[in-house]
């Protein structure tokens, strides 16, 4: 059994999360900004479908990507060199979330419910949630969004309306994070797609220890500036496909 959280109830320790389904920790509690920030700082995130209560997760292991281990395939490096997309930051956050929420591969559902959308748009308004966007010919073609807390970026979702748009946005995000001294991206779930970029699973206890070092660090938060951002990973650092 998992606990049902009231508005002011604290999260249980992450070690109490279920083994099956992996990481399910608690339900309820709402999506207020303070609740969400507290969750991420503890290694917990919300994930649920429309019609369900808010469900909170902390899986073991946890998929993470160290920015120093990011892999760029030969084809992606070529795409970046072509400068097909203009990369912008925080110019269309809500539209990126909407793109991520759109049904994919003929499926009719999404875990980005209207309540989730509103919650992350509010965190964006407060300067915590950010989007990295790929534009071409004045149109948004893809992107990603997540939360920047301390020296960790918590990736939430990405979408591509055009070939490699989200991958190019991700490569630019990693370049920015490295420049800002942010060494870790939380990818949450273990997928082959994320593994292809160098992400790997780590034990939940190790992930919690990393958060303890990076979330509560003394370094000032890295700046996130709206407008064009053109840093590009050098092709010689890429990994052949």
C-alpha positions as CSV (number, residue, x, y, z in Angstrom):
1,X,0.0,0.0,0.0
2,X,1.1,3.6,-0.7
3,X,0.1,6.6,1.4
4,X,-2.5,9.1,0.3
5,X,-1.1,12.6,0.8
6,X,-3.2,15.5,2.1
7,X,-2.3,19.0,1.1
8,X,0.3,19.5,3.8
9,X,1.5,15.9,4.3
10,X,5.2,15.3,3.7
11,X,6.5,12.7,1.2
12,X,7.5,9.3,2.7
13,X,11.1,8.4,2.4
14,X,12.0,7.3,-1.1
15,X,13.2,3.9,0.2
16,X,9.5,3.0,0.8
17,X,8.6,3.1,-2.9
18,X,7.1,-0.1,-4.2
19,X,9.2,-2.6,-6.2
20,X,6.1,-3.3,-8.4
21,X,5.2,-1.0,-10.1
22,X,8.8,0.1,-9.8
23,X,9.1,3.4,-7.8
24,X,5.5,4.1,-7.0
25,X,5.7,6.1,-3.7
26,X,2.5,8.0,-2.9
27,X,-0.7,9.4,-4.3
28,X,-2.5,12.7,-4.0
29,X,-1.2,15.9,-2.5
30,X,-1.8,18.1,-5.6
31,X,0.6,19.9,-7.9
32,X,1.3,23.2,-6.1
33,X,4.7,24.7,-6.9
34,X,6.0,24.1,-3.4
35,X,4.9,20.5,-3.6
36,X,6.6,19.9,-6.9
37,X,9.9,21.6,-5.9
38,X,10.0,19.6,-2.7
39,X,9.4,16.4,-4.7
40,X,12.2,17.0,-7.2
41,X,14.7,17.9,-4.5
42,X,14.0,14.5,-2.9
43,X,14.3,12.5,-6.2
44,X,10.5,12.2,-6.7
45,X,8.4,13.2,-9.7
46,X,4.7,13.1,-10.7
47,X,3.5,10.8,-13.4
48,X,-0.1,9.8,-14.0
49,X,-2.9,9.6,-16.6
50,X,-6.0,11.7,-17.0
51,X,-8.6,10.5,-14.6
52,X,-6.1,9.1,-12.1
53,X,-5.0,10.8,-8.9
54,X,-1.6,12.4,-8.8
55,X,0.9,9.6,-8.5
56,X,4.5,10.2,-7.2
57,X,7.4,8.0,-8.3
58,X,11.1,7.4,-7.3
59,X,12.2,4.3,-9.3
60,X,15.2,2.2,-8.6
61,X,17.4,2.4,-10.6
62,X,17.2,5.9,-11.9
63,X,18.2,6.9,-15.4
64,X,20.7,9.8,-15.5
65,X,22.9,11.5,-18.0
66,X,26.2,13.1,-17.0
67,X,26.8,16.0,-19.4
68,X,30.4,14.9,-19.8
69,X,29.2,11.5,-21.1
70,X,26.8,12.8,-23.7
71,X,27.2,11.0,-27.0
72,X,26.5,12.6,-30.4
73,X,26.2,10.3,-33.3
74,X,27.8,11.1,-36.6
75,X,24.5,11.8,-38.2
76,X,23.4,14.2,-35.4
77,X,26.7,16.0,-35.5
78,X,26.2,16.5,-39.2
79,X,22.7,17.8,-38.6
80,X,24.1,20.3,-36.0
81,X,26.8,21.5,-38.4
82,X,24.1,22.2,-41.0
83,X,22.5,24.8,-38.7
84,X,19.1,23.7,-40.0
85,X,17.5,24.9,-36.8
86,X,17.7,28.1,-34.8
87,X,17.9,27.3,-31.1
88,X,16.0,29.5,-28.7
89,X,15.5,29.3,-24.9
90,X,12.3,30.1,-23.1
91,X,10.5,31.8,-25.9
92,X,7.6,29.4,-26.3
93,X,7.5,27.3,-23.1
94,X,3.8,26.5,-23.1
95,X,3.9,25.6,-26.8
96,X,6.8,23.1,-26.2
97,X,4.7,21.5,-23.4
98,X,1.8,21.3,-25.7
99,X,4.0,19.7,-28.4
100,X,5.2,17.1,-25.9
101,X,1.6,16.4,-24.8
102,X,0.3,15.7,-28.3
103,X,-0.5,12.1,-29.0
104,X,2.2,10.1,-30.7
105,X,2.2,7.0,-32.9
106,X,-1.6,7.0,-33.0
107,X,-2.0,6.7,-29.3
108,X,-4.8,8.7,-27.8
109,X,-3.5,9.4,-24.3
110,X,-0.8,11.5,-22.6
111,X,0.6,11.8,-19.1
112,X,0.8,15.6,-19.5
113,X,-2.6,16.3,-18.2
114,X,-4.1,19.9,-18.2
115,X,-3.3,20.1,-14.5
116,X,0.3,19.1,-15.2
117,X,0.6,21.6,-18.0
118,X,-0.6,24.4,-15.8
119,X,1.7,23.4,-13.0
120,X,4.8,23.5,-15.1
121,X,3.8,26.7,-16.9
122,X,3.6,28.2,-13.4
123,X,7.1,26.9,-12.5
124,X,8.3,28.5,-15.8
125,X,6.7,31.8,-14.7
126,X,8.7,31.5,-11.5
127,X,12.0,30.9,-13.4
128,X,12.4,27.2,-12.5
129,X,11.1,25.4,-15.6
130,X,12.7,26.0,-19.0
131,X,12.4,25.1,-22.6
132,X,15.0,24.6,-25.3
133,X,13.4,25.1,-28.8
134,X,14.3,24.3,-32.3
135,X,12.9,26.8,-34.8
136,X,13.0,26.9,-38.6
137,X,11.6,29.5,-41.0
138,X,9.9,31.1,-38.0
139,X,8.1,28.0,-36.9
140,X,8.6,25.8,-33.8
141,X,9.8,22.4,-35.1
142,X,10.6,20.6,-31.8
143,X,12.1,21.0,-28.4
144,X,12.2,19.9,-24.8
145,X,11.4,21.2,-21.3
146,X,12.5,20.5,-17.7
147,X,13.4,22.0,-14.4
148,X,16.7,23.6,-13.4
149,X,17.3,23.2,-9.6
150,X,20.7,23.7,-8.2
151,X,23.2,22.0,-10.5
152,X,20.7,19.5,-11.8
153,X,18.5,19.6,-14.9
154,X,15.4,17.5,-14.5
155,X,14.3,16.5,-18.0
156,X,10.6,16.1,-18.5
157,X,9.7,15.6,-22.1
158,X,10.7,16.3,-25.7
159,X,9.0,16.4,-29.1
160,X,10.0,16.6,-32.7
161,X,7.7,17.8,-35.4
162,X,10.6,17.5,-37.9
163,X,13.5,15.1,-38.2
164,X,16.1,15.5,-35.4
165,X,14.6,18.7,-34.1
166,X,14.4,17.5,-30.5
167,X,17.8,15.8,-30.7
168,X,19.4,19.1,-31.8
169,X,17.7,20.9,-29.0
170,X,19.0,18.3,-26.6
171,X,22.6,18.7,-27.9
172,X,22.4,22.4,-27.3
173,X,20.9,21.9,-23.9
174,X,23.9,19.7,-22.9
175,X,26.3,22.3,-24.3
176,X,24.7,25.0,-22.2
177,X,24.6,22.9,-19.0
178,X,28.3,22.0,-19.4
179,X,29.1,25.7,-19.8
180,X,27.0,26.6,-16.7
181,X,28.7,23.9,-14.6
182,X,25.6,21.7,-14.4
183,X,26.9,18.1,-14.6
184,X,23.7,16.0,-14.3
185,X,20.5,15.5,-16.2
186,X,17.8,13.4,-14.5
187,X,16.2,11.3,-17.3
188,X,13.8,9.5,-14.9
189,X,13.1,6.3,-16.8
190,X,15.4,3.8,-18.5
191,X,14.8,3.7,-22.3
192,X,17.0,2.7,-25.2
193,X,16.5,6.2,-26.8
194,X,18.0,7.9,-23.7
195,X,20.8,5.2,-23.5
196,X,21.8,6.1,-27.0
197,X,22.8,9.5,-25.8
198,X,24.9,8.1,-23.0
199,X,22.4,8.0,-20.2
200,X,22.7,5.1,-17.8
201,X,20.8,3.7,-14.8
202,X,22.2,4.3,-11.3
203,X,20.9,2.9,-8.0
204,X,18.3,5.1,-6.3
205,X,20.6,5.6,-3.3
206,X,23.4,6.8,-5.5
207,X,21.0,9.2,-7.2
208,X,19.8,10.6,-3.9
209,X,23.4,11.1,-2.9
210,X,24.1,13.1,-6.1
211,X,21.1,15.3,-5.4
212,X,22.4,15.9,-1.9
213,X,25.6,17.3,-3.4
214,X,24.1,19.1,-6.4
215,X,20.8,20.4,-5.3
216,X,22.0,22.0,-2.0
217,X,25.2,23.3,-3.4
218,X,26.4,26.9,-2.6
219,X,26.9,27.8,-6.3
220,X,24.5,30.4,-7.6
221,X,21.9,29.2,-10.1
222,X,23.0,29.2,-13.7
223,X,21.4,32.0,-15.8
224,X,18.7,31.1,-18.3
225,X,18.3,33.8,-20.9
226,X,15.5,34.1,-23.4
227,X,16.4,34.6,-27.1
228,X,18.7,32.9,-29.6
229,X,21.5,30.7,-28.2
230,X,23.9,29.4,-30.7
231,X,26.6,27.3,-28.9
232,X,27.2,24.1,-30.8
233,X,29.1,20.9,-29.7
234,X,32.3,20.6,-31.7
235,X,32.0,17.7,-34.2
236,X,35.3,16.2,-33.1
237,X,33.7,15.3,-29.7
238,X,31.0,13.3,-31.3
239,X,30.8,9.5,-31.3
240,X,30.4,7.7,-34.6
241,X,27.0,6.1,-35.1
